[in-house]
Amino acid sequence: MINHPFPPLYDSNSKILILGSFPSVKSREQLFFYGHPQNRFWKVTAAVYDSPVPRTIPEKKEFLLSHHIALWDVIASCDITGSSDSSIKNVTPNDLLPILSSSEISSIFVNGKTAEKYYKRFTEPHTGIKAVCLPSTSPANAAWSMEKLIGAWKVICTKS
């Protein structure tokens, strides 16, 4: 069983929440979201907001908070082999209520089908908020080009 090793990122001005499934090995090592250099999350979100790609963790935090984006994962702990979402078993979900009750979150997005599956199963019944599933920024989602990802992810701009 592996526990999520770092806290959510949000503040009282956060308007949208983007949820991943569970951090990759690289993200767990760095103790921050989307740490694998091949994950396209930072490039996609920067392009959506017409901003430079943040490189350091402080730059990433500033980028997210300045755009009223909260970031967290659906899963608090699970059994996982490496970074493989398909190997996830024995899930304990994160409690989103502390984030939702202390921010202005009005929209929830999930980054990929695994996050969507566990959100629908464990979290939506408690929050009552439907999440919008965006195509995964993972390098495993090779069917989606950067251009297509950016086009699909532009919806977050209208909510933040």
Buried (B, 14 or more C-beta within 10 A) or exposed (E): EBEBEBEBBBBEEBBBBBBBBBBBBBBBEBEBBBBBEEBBBBBBBBBBBEEEEBEEBEEBBEBBBEBBBBBBBBBBBBEBEEBEBEEBEEBEBBEBEEBBEEBBBBBBBBBBBBBBBBBBEBBBEEBEBEBBBBBBBBEBBEEBEEEEBBBBBEBBEEBB
